[in-house]
Amino acid sequence: MSPVSMLLIGFAMSTDAFAAAIGKGAAMRRPRFVDALRAGLIFGVIEAVTPVIGWLLGRAASSYVEAFDHWIAFVLLGALGVHMIINGVKPEGDDADEDPDKHHGFWHLAMTGFATSIDAMAVGVGLAFLNVHIGVMAAVIGLCTLVMVTTGIMLGRALGQLVGKRAEIVGGVILILVGSTILYEHLSAAGG
């Protein structure tokens, strides 16, 4: 596989994480570059590991992963999106005792990163049948995701400053749309 093809796959695998990062950045209260880079690292590592897992699964049972990856991504992203929307419509006083950064902590970011990386696992399954070094491909996917998520958080920050606290609603809608798009693409590809 050529380096250009690998780079294109890397960026293609990071587009849904980029969309989710825009939503996360919009929901965060004044994220700094360090916050964006931290989210980018979390997403990038997860996005790099999942194709390796998929590659290993592809060696064992590719039909099982491909059969359900879109449903898992849809449910995880949809649930996270609904949660963000609920938090966005809460009156200001309802979450006064709550840490505003709780929803942007490690585990929440890791769950979102995992949900957006399920398609990378399916790609890893496909790569198991090609002549490609999975370690190099995983590194390319991870680095592309790091760049895209860091950029997405910072772009989302600008959006968040424009629309205030209700930006979390926008972020939730984006996560639901990303999950729905993943589901639609897989179902329409299966039907066509």
C-alpha positions as a Markdown table, in Angstrom:
| # | Residue | x | y | z |
|---|---|---|---|---|
| 1 | Met | 0.0 | 0.0 | 0.0 |
| 2 | Ser | 1.4 | 3.4 | -1.0 |
| 3 | Pro | 2.1 | 6.1 | 1.7 |
| 4 | Val | -0.5 | 8.4 | 0.0 |
| 5 | Ser | -3.2 | 5.6 | 0.3 |
| 6 | Met | -2.2 | 5.1 | 4.0 |
| 7 | Leu | -2.5 | 8.8 | 4.7 |
| 8 | Leu | -5.9 | 9.0 | 3.0 |
| 9 | Ile | -7.2 | 6.1 | 5.0 |
| 10 | Gly | -5.8 | 7.8 | 8.2 |
| 11 | Phe | -7.7 | 11.0 | 7.5 |
| 12 | Ala | -10.8 | 9.1 | 6.4 |
| 13 | Met | -10.8 | 7.2 | 9.7 |
| 14 | Ser | -10.5 | 10.4 | 11.7 |
| 15 | Thr | -13.3 | 12.3 | 10.2 |
| 16 | Asp | -16.0 | 11.1 | 12.6 |
| 17 | Ala | -13.7 | 11.8 | 15.5 |
| 18 | Phe | -13.2 | 15.3 | 14.1 |
| 19 | Ala | -16.9 | 15.9 | 14.0 |
| 20 | Ala | -17.3 | 14.6 | 17.6 |
| 21 | Ala | -14.4 | 16.8 | 18.6 |
| 22 | Ile | -16.1 | 19.9 | 17.2 |
| 23 | Gly | -19.1 | 19.0 | 19.4 |
| 24 | Lys | -16.9 | 18.4 | 22.4 |
| 25 | Gly | -15.0 | 21.7 | 21.9 |
| 26 | Ala | -18.3 | 23.5 | 21.6 |
| 27 | Ala | -19.5 | 22.0 | 24.9 |
| 28 | Met | -16.3 | 22.6 | 26.8 |
| 29 | Arg | -16.0 | 25.9 | 28.8 |
| 30 | Arg | -13.1 | 27.7 | 27.2 |
| 31 | Pro | -10.8 | 24.7 | 26.3 |
| 32 | Arg | -7.2 | 25.6 | 26.0 |
| 33 | Phe | -4.8 | 24.1 | 23.4 |
| 34 | Val | -3.5 | 21.7 | 26.1 |
| 35 | Asp | -7.1 | 20.4 | 26.6 |
| 36 | Ala | -7.5 | 20.0 | 22.9 |
| 37 | Leu | -4.1 | 18.2 | 22.6 |
| 38 | Arg | -5.1 | 15.9 | 25.6 |
| 39 | Ala | -8.4 | 15.0 | 23.8 |
| 40 | Gly | -6.4 | 14.5 | 20.6 |
| 41 | Leu | -4.0 | 12.1 | 22.3 |
| 42 | Ile | -6.8 | 10.1 | 23.9 |
| 43 | Phe | -8.7 | 9.8 | 20.6 |
| 44 | Gly | -5.5 | 9.2 | 18.6 |
| 45 | Val | -4.3 | 6.3 | 20.8 |
| 46 | Ile | -7.8 | 4.7 | 20.8 |
| 47 | Glu | -8.1 | 5.2 | 17.0 |
| 48 | Ala | -4.6 | 3.6 | 16.6 |
| 49 | Val | -5.4 | 0.6 | 18.8 |
| 50 | Thr | -8.7 | -0.3 | 17.3 |
| 51 | Pro | -7.5 | -1.2 | 13.8 |
| 52 | Val | -4.9 | -3.5 | 15.4 |
| 53 | Ile | -7.7 | -5.2 | 17.3 |
| 54 | Gly | -9.7 | -5.4 | 14.1 |
| 55 | Trp | -6.7 | -6.8 | 12.3 |
| 56 | Leu | -6.4 | -9.5 | 15.0 |
| 57 | Leu | -10.1 | -10.2 | 14.9 |
| 58 | Gly | -10.0 | -10.3 | 11.1 |
| 59 | Arg | -7.5 | -13.1 | 11.3 |
| 60 | Ala | -10.1 | -15.0 | 13.5 |
| 61 | Ala | -13.7 | -14.0 | 12.6 |
| 62 | Ser | -14.2 | -11.0 | 10.3 |
| 63 | Ser | -18.0 | -11.5 | 9.8 |
| 64 | Tyr | -18.8 | -10.9 | 13.5 |
| 65 | Val | -17.1 | -7.5 | 13.7 |
| 66 | Glu | -18.4 | -6.2 | 10.4 |
| 67 | Ala | -21.9 | -7.4 | 11.2 |
| 68 | Phe | -22.4 | -5.2 | 14.3 |
| 69 | Asp | -19.8 | -2.4 | 14.3 |
| 70 | His | -22.3 | 0.2 | 12.9 |
| 71 | Trp | -24.9 | -0.7 | 15.6 |
| 72 | Ile | -22.4 | -0.4 | 18.4 |
| 73 | Ala | -21.2 | 3.0 | 17.1 |
| 74 | Phe | -24.7 | 4.2 | 16.6 |
| 75 | Val | -25.8 | 3.2 | 20.2 |
| 76 | Leu | -22.7 | 4.6 | 21.9 |
| 77 | Leu | -22.7 | 7.9 | 20.0 |
| 78 | Gly | -26.4 | 8.3 | 20.3 |
| 79 | Ala | -26.4 | 7.7 | 24.1 |
| 80 | Leu | -23.5 | 10.2 | 24.6 |
| 81 | Gly | -25.3 | 12.7 | 22.3 |
| 82 | Val | -28.6 | 12.4 | 24.2 |
| 83 | His | -26.7 | 12.8 | 27.5 |
| 84 | Met | -25.1 | 16.0 | 26.2 |
| 85 | Ile | -28.4 | 17.4 | 25.0 |
| 86 | Ile | -30.0 | 16.7 | 28.4 |
| 87 | Asn | -27.1 | 18.5 | 30.1 |
| 88 | Gly | -27.5 | 21.4 | 27.6 |
| 89 | Val | -31.2 | 21.9 | 28.3 |
| 90 | Lys | -30.8 | 21.8 | 32.1 |
| 91 | Pro | -31.4 | 25.1 | 33.8 |
| 92 | Glu | -28.1 | 26.7 | 35.0 |
| 93 | Gly | -28.9 | 26.0 | 38.7 |
| 94 | Asp | -29.4 | 22.2 | 38.2 |
| 95 | Asp | -25.7 | 21.6 | 37.7 |
| 96 | Ala | -24.3 | 24.1 | 40.1 |
| 97 | Asp | -22.8 | 21.4 | 42.3 |
| 98 | Glu | -21.4 | 19.5 | 39.3 |
| 99 | Asp | -17.9 | 19.9 | 38.0 |
| 100 | Pro | -18.3 | 21.4 | 34.5 |
| 101 | Asp | -15.2 | 19.5 | 33.2 |
| 102 | Lys | -16.6 | 16.1 | 34.4 |
| 103 | His | -18.1 | 15.4 | 31.0 |
| 104 | His | -14.8 | 16.1 | 29.3 |
| 105 | Gly | -12.7 | 13.9 | 31.6 |
| 106 | Phe | -10.6 | 11.0 | 30.6 |
| 107 | Trp | -13.3 | 8.3 | 30.7 |
| 108 | His | -15.9 | 10.4 | 28.9 |
| 109 | Leu | -13.4 | 11.3 | 26.2 |
| 110 | Ala | -12.3 | 7.7 | 26.0 |
| 111 | Met | -15.9 | 6.4 | 25.6 |
| 112 | Thr | -16.5 | 9.0 | 22.8 |
| 113 | Gly | -13.1 | 8.1 | 21.2 |
| 114 | Phe | -14.0 | 4.4 | 21.3 |
| 115 | Ala | -17.5 | 5.0 | 19.8 |
| 116 | Thr | -16.0 | 7.0 | 16.9 |
| 117 | Ser | -13.2 | 4.4 | 16.3 |
| 118 | Ile | -15.4 | 1.3 | 15.8 |
| 119 | Asp | -15.2 | 1.9 | 12.0 |
| 120 | Ala | -11.4 | 1.8 | 12.3 |
| 121 | Met | -11.7 | -1.7 | 13.8 |
| 122 | Ala | -13.7 | -2.8 | 10.8 |
| 123 | Val | -11.0 | -1.3 | 8.5 |
| 124 | Gly | -8.4 | -3.3 | 10.6 |
| 125 | Val | -10.4 | -6.4 | 9.7 |
| 126 | Gly | -10.1 | -5.6 | 6.0 |
| 127 | Leu | -6.4 | -4.8 | 6.4 |
| 128 | Ala | -5.9 | -8.3 | 7.7 |
| 129 | Phe | -6.3 | -9.6 | 4.2 |
| 130 | Leu | -4.0 | -7.0 | 2.5 |
| 131 | Asn | -0.3 | -6.7 | 2.3 |
| 132 | Val | 0.1 | -3.8 | 4.8 |
| 133 | His | 2.1 | -3.4 | 7.9 |
| 134 | Ile | -0.6 | -2.9 | 10.6 |
| 135 | Gly | 1.8 | -1.1 | 13.0 |
| 136 | Val | 2.6 | 1.6 | 10.4 |
| 137 | Met | -1.1 | 1.9 | 9.4 |
| 138 | Ala | -2.2 | 2.2 | 13.0 |
| 139 | Ala | 0.4 | 4.9 | 13.7 |
| 140 | Val | -0.8 | 6.9 | 10.6 |
| 141 | Ile | -4.5 | 6.6 | 11.7 |
| 142 | Gly | -3.5 | 7.6 | 15.3 |
| 143 | Leu | -1.5 | 10.6 | 14.2 |
| 144 | Cys | -4.2 | 11.8 | 11.7 |
| 145 | Thr | -6.8 | 11.5 | 14.5 |
| 146 | Leu | -4.6 | 13.4 | 16.9 |
| 147 | Val | -4.3 | 16.3 | 14.5 |
| 148 | Met | -8.0 | 16.2 | 13.5 |
| 149 | Val | -9.4 | 16.0 | 17.1 |
| 150 | Thr | -7.1 | 18.7 | 18.4 |
| 151 | Thr | -8.2 | 21.0 | 15.5 |
| 152 | Gly | -11.8 | 20.0 | 16.0 |
| 153 | Ile | -11.7 | 20.9 | 19.7 |
| 154 | Met | -10.3 | 24.3 | 18.9 |
| 155 | Leu | -12.8 | 25.0 | 16.2 |
| 156 | Gly | -15.6 | 23.8 | 18.6 |
| 157 | Arg | -14.2 | 26.3 | 21.1 |
| 158 | Ala | -15.0 | 29.2 | 18.8 |
| 159 | Leu | -18.4 | 27.8 | 18.2 |
| 160 | Gly | -19.0 | 27.4 | 21.9 |
| 161 | Gln | -18.0 | 31.0 | 22.6 |
| 162 | Leu | -20.6 | 32.1 | 20.0 |
| 163 | Val | -23.5 | 30.1 | 21.5 |
| 164 | Gly | -22.6 | 29.8 | 25.2 |
| 165 | Lys | -23.7 | 26.9 | 27.5 |
| 166 | Arg | -26.2 | 25.6 | 25.0 |
| 167 | Ala | -23.3 | 24.6 | 22.8 |
| 168 | Glu | -23.6 | 21.2 | 24.6 |
| 169 | Ile | -26.8 | 20.7 | 22.7 |
| 170 | Val | -25.0 | 21.3 | 19.4 |
| 171 | Gly | -22.3 | 18.8 | 20.5 |
| 172 | Gly | -24.9 | 16.2 | 21.4 |
| 173 | Val | -26.7 | 16.7 | 18.0 |
| 174 | Ile | -23.3 | 16.3 | 16.2 |
| 175 | Leu | -22.6 | 13.0 | 18.1 |
| 176 | Ile | -26.1 | 11.7 | 17.2 |
| 177 | Leu | -25.6 | 12.7 | 13.6 |
| 178 | Val | -22.2 | 11.0 | 13.4 |
| 179 | Gly | -23.7 | 7.8 | 14.8 |
| 180 | Ser | -26.7 | 8.0 | 12.5 |
| 181 | Thr | -24.4 | 8.6 | 9.5 |
| 182 | Ile | -22.2 | 5.5 | 10.4 |
| 183 | Leu | -25.4 | 3.4 | 10.7 |
| 184 | Tyr | -26.8 | 4.8 | 7.4 |
| 185 | Glu | -23.6 | 4.2 | 5.5 |
| 186 | His | -23.3 | 0.6 | 6.6 |
| 187 | Leu | -27.0 | -0.2 | 6.1 |
| 188 | Ser | -27.1 | 1.4 | 2.6 |
| 189 | Ala | -23.8 | -0.3 | 1.6 |
| 190 | Ala | -25.3 | -3.7 | 2.8 |
| 191 | Gly | -28.5 | -3.1 | 0.9 |
| 192 | Gly | -26.8 | -1.9 | -2.3 |
